[in-house]
Amino acid sequence: MIGGLFGGFITDRFGRKGGMLLNNIVSVLACVLMFISKPIYSYEALIVGRFFLGLSCGYGSSVAPTYINEVSPRNLRGAFGG
Protein backbone atom coordinates (compact mmCIF):
# COMPACT_ATOMS: atom_id res chain seq x y z
CA MET A 1 0.00 0.00 0.00
CA ILE A 2 2.89 2.36 0.73
CA GLY A 3 4.35 1.85 -2.76
CA GLY A 4 1.00 2.69 -4.32
CA LEU A 5 0.74 5.88 -2.28
CA PHE A 6 4.14 7.07 -3.49
CA GLY A 7 3.30 6.14 -7.08
CA GLY A 8 2.11 9.61 -8.02
CA PHE A 9 5.17 11.36 -6.64
CA ILE A 10 7.62 8.99 -8.33
CA THR A 11 5.72 9.12 -11.61
CA ASP A 12 5.68 12.93 -11.60
CA ARG A 13 9.38 13.05 -10.83
CA PHE A 14 10.71 10.40 -13.25
CA GLY A 15 7.85 9.79 -15.65
CA ARG A 16 6.02 6.52 -16.10
CA LYS A 17 8.77 4.70 -17.97
CA GLY A 18 11.56 6.01 -15.75
CA GLY A 19 9.59 5.17 -12.64
CA MET A 20 9.03 1.63 -13.84
CA LEU A 21 12.77 1.26 -14.54
CA LEU A 22 13.51 2.53 -11.03
CA ASN A 23 10.97 0.03 -9.76
CA ASN A 24 12.95 -2.76 -11.44
CA ILE A 25 16.06 -1.68 -9.56
CA VAL A 26 14.18 -1.84 -6.26
CA SER A 27 12.85 -5.30 -7.18
CA VAL A 28 16.33 -6.61 -7.97
CA LEU A 29 17.65 -5.19 -4.69
CA ALA A 30 14.84 -6.92 -2.80
CA CYS A 31 15.48 -10.24 -4.55
CA VAL A 32 19.21 -10.07 -3.80
CA LEU A 33 18.52 -9.35 -0.13
CA MET A 34 16.12 -12.26 0.14
CA PHE A 35 18.53 -14.55 -1.73
CA ILE A 36 21.51 -13.80 0.49
CA SER A 37 19.53 -13.94 3.74
CA LYS A 38 19.94 -17.70 4.13
CA PRO A 39 23.71 -17.96 3.44
CA ILE A 40 24.45 -15.09 5.83
CA TYR A 41 21.91 -16.35 8.42
CA SER A 42 20.10 -13.03 8.61
CA TYR A 43 16.37 -12.77 9.17
CA GLU A 44 16.73 -9.01 8.97
CA ALA A 45 17.86 -9.19 5.33
CA LEU A 46 14.81 -11.32 4.55
CA ILE A 47 12.46 -8.86 6.25
CA VAL A 48 14.00 -5.81 4.54
CA GLY A 49 13.90 -7.61 1.19
CA ARG A 50 10.23 -8.45 1.67
CA PHE A 51 9.52 -4.81 2.57
CA PHE A 52 11.24 -3.53 -0.58
CA LEU A 53 9.42 -6.11 -2.67
CA GLY A 54 6.12 -4.93 -1.19
CA LEU A 55 6.96 -1.34 -2.11
CA SER A 56 7.83 -2.46 -5.62
CA CYS A 57 4.60 -4.43 -6.06
CA GLY A 58 2.49 -1.55 -4.77
CA TYR A 59 4.11 0.90 -7.13
CA GLY A 60 3.89 -1.47 -10.08
CA SER A 61 0.21 -2.12 -9.41
CA SER A 62 -0.56 1.58 -9.48
CA VAL A 63 1.52 2.69 -12.46
CA ALA A 64 1.59 -0.24 -14.90
CA PRO A 65 -2.10 -0.03 -15.90
CA THR A 66 -1.75 3.70 -16.57
CA TYR A 67 1.34 3.15 -18.69
CA ILE A 68 -0.34 0.35 -20.64
CA ASN A 69 -3.36 2.59 -21.31
CA GLU A 70 -1.10 5.32 -22.66
CA VAL A 71 0.86 3.14 -25.07
CA SER A 72 -2.01 0.95 -26.30
CA PRO A 73 -3.99 1.75 -29.46
CA ARG A 74 -6.95 4.06 -28.95
CA ASN A 75 -9.60 1.42 -29.67
CA LEU A 76 -8.11 -1.09 -27.20
CA ARG A 77 -7.25 1.15 -24.23
CA GLY A 78 -10.00 -0.04 -21.93
CA ALA A 79 -9.35 -3.71 -22.60
CA PHE A 80 -5.60 -3.44 -22.05
CA GLY A 81 -5.89 -1.31 -18.92
CA GLY A 82 -8.36 -3.69 -17.30
URDAGI-V732836 format. One record per residue. RES is the residue in one small letter. PSI is psi in radians with two decimals (NA if undefined). NEAR is the number of other ideal C-beta (glycine too) atoms within 10 Angstrom. D_FIRST is the distance of its C-alpha to the first C-alpha in Angstrom with 2 decimals. Layout:
res-><RES;RES>
psi-><PSI;PSI>
near-><NEAR;NEAR>
d_first-><D_FIRST;D_FIRST>
This chain:
res-><m;i;g;g;l;f;g;g;f;i;t;d;r;f;g;r;k;g;g;m;l;l;n;n;i;v;s;v;l;a;c;v;l;m;f;i;s;k;p;i;y;s;y;e;a;l;i;v;g;r;f;f;l;g;l;s;c;g;y;g;s;s;v;a;p;t;y;i;n;e;v;s;p;r;n;l;r;g;a;f;g;g>
psi-><-0.61;-0.72;-0.66;-0.60;-0.60;0.00;-0.74;-0.75;-0.82;-0.70;-0.69;-0.62;-0.80;-0.12;2.94;-0.81;-0.78;-0.66;-0.66;-0.59;-0.70;-0.66;-0.63;-0.65;-0.75;-0.69;-0.76;-0.72;-0.77;-0.75;-0.68;-0.76;-0.76;-0.59;-0.73;-0.10;-0.64;-0.85;-0.54;0.09;0.94;1.91;-0.48;-0.71;-0.67;-0.76;-0.77;-0.70;-0.74;-0.63;-0.82;-0.63;-0.63;-0.72;-0.77;-0.77;-0.69;-0.76;-0.77;-0.63;-0.45;-0.49;-0.59;-0.79;-0.62;-0.76;-0.74;-0.71;-0.60;-0.59;-0.16;2.76;2.64;-0.66;-0.18;0.17;-0.77;-0.69;-0.73;-0.68;-0.54;NA>
near-><9;11;22;15;12;14;21;12;10;19;19;10;10;14;13;18;13;12;23;17;11;16;22;12;10;17;17;12;15;20;14;13;21;17;12;13;18;11;8;9;7;14;9;10;18;15;13;16;20;14;14;20;18;14;20;21;16;18;24;20;13;19;21;15;13;12;17;15;15;12;10;14;8;5;7;11;14;9;10;13;14;8>
d_first-><0.00;3.80;5.47;5.18;6.35;8.91;9.93;12.69;14.14;14.43;15.84;18.27;19.38;19.96;20.06;18.38;20.54;20.44;16.69;16.61;19.39;17.62;14.68;17.50;18.77;15.61;15.65;19.34;18.99;16.61;19.11;22.02;20.75;20.25;23.62;25.56;24.28;26.98;29.94;29.31;28.61;25.45;22.70;21.01;20.78;19.19;16.52;15.83;15.90;13.37;10.97;11.80;11.54;7.95;7.40;9.94;8.81;5.60;8.28;10.90;9.65;9.62;12.84;14.98;16.04;17.07;19.00;20.64;21.72;23.30;25.28;26.40;29.78;30.05;31.22;28.40;25.31;24.10;24.74;23.01;19.86;19.56>
